[in-house]
Amino acid sequence: MEQSELLELAEKERQSQKPVRIHCCTSTGCRAAASLEVQKSMEKAVEDWGLENQVEVLGVGCMGFCGYGPMVAVSPSEQLYQKVTPEQGESIVKAVNQGEATAEKADSNHPFFTRQLKIVREHSGQIDPEKIGEYLAVGGYQSLYQVLYEMTPAEVVNEIMKSGLRGRGGAGYPTGLKWQTVAKMPPGQKYVICNGDEGDPGAFMDRSVLESDPHRVLEGMAIAGYAIGADRGFIYVRAEYPLAITRLQKAINQAKGQGILGTQIFGSPFDFRIDIRVGAGAFVCGEETALIASVEGKRGTPRPRPPYPAVSGLWGEPTLINNVETLANIPTIIKKGADWFASIGTEKSKGTKIFSLTGKIEYNGLIEVPMGISLREIIEEMGGGIPNGGKVKAVQTGGPSGGCIPPDALDTPVDYESLAKLGSIMGSGGMVVMDEETSMVEVAKFYMGFCQEESCGKCIPCRVGTVQIYELLNRILNQEATSTDLKKLEQLCQMVKQTSLCGLGQSAPNPVLSTLQYFQDEYTALVKGD
């Protein structure tokens, strides 16, 4: 396909769109609240009233306001509706021409929406993720064409390095540096793996991106493949995300059909094939060496590093592993430039980050915010604070590997370094808000129970240590522990942290250590003297 053909397809798609587009969220969350029935009721109303030439109903991806779904948006009026029922669908179509819809209007001027800066999620809720034409109409795959015909692989790597993009999967390793390492390996077989094994409790950022804009991830992978010299990629997605898998497979098939994936992409010498590998839901497979083992058909357990996957990864070949959100940033960085991306965020944390804002919060859902925004702005302004006037007791970031942050640290900017100083991590983007009714010892026990169950069992510190930590927490909660046990708890956490084989074991004690640091009084109130 030539560039002119690509642009022609995009223009043809735009011309085919109706003057009024009604967007109905059909992502997993809203589906659970009957959004497919809402979509059908609106499609029937369009047909019944003969509005086919004026109005079209689209099934789109996540709009972010997940606690108030199903969500429906009308363009170009920008009217937004929340908690829409199938019975209200007809009234939304009717309101396009006259009258008021019976559906509840959402406040699109609320800080939940206005404080966001969308890069990865710019098209979520705007396009039909199951139609490649919709993606082409918003400029999709033009960045891939640009790198193939206007940039050398080295220039692409340099652009990503200049952007300051860091891995969004948890550790925050510089993405460009990782690309450069793989690119410098001798020519031969190389791989790109997209890590979609999102396993943190309460986190659903990657699932939403895959369900809402799958072509964006494919484009990011193909650009990465060109930059490092790989001709094959895998997307590793957990089996618990069936809609994401379905839409990804459909997107892959559509892209191959258009000559955008496969051999001689856009008529160039560049070949790139993408296949899906479905994970079985093991949390440890989010760790890259365990993920590689799983893709190879082996039991998903980590191995010691070095060698790192960039040197010896999938089937012993150099392998680039980035997570979904990281790769979804790539097309926009190429399109708008590294300097533009680097102008967003803080000195060391560039761009935006998606968080799943959950817990005891008025407005929960997905938000994409610039790095450097404070926790207070996210929780109190965007999230609306604790329901019924309650107060924030803690914020847990980073999932089971993260920590619990006290309320006096809410003015902390959200970036990799600042969260680490508080004993937590950015993680993949889980953000759980807790109110004053929450027992922090119970929270620590919950996360340790999760880590205990999800330990792969390969190394003794993690396999045995997490069980002992969990049992100690249980004794404390049952008021059977002594102050000596409390000291043992901290020592045990440090031992597991310092001696476990992989990052998951090393970070498993973080929720316990952070609650011991900031909520020590809750522990001491439960223990007896020696």
Order of alpha helices (4+ residues) and beta strands (2+ residues): alpha-beta-alpha-alpha-beta-beta-beta-alpha-beta-alpha-alpha-alpha-alpha-alpha-beta-alpha-alpha-beta-alpha-beta-alpha-beta-alpha-alpha-beta-beta-beta-beta-alpha-beta-alpha-alpha-alpha-alpha-alpha-alpha
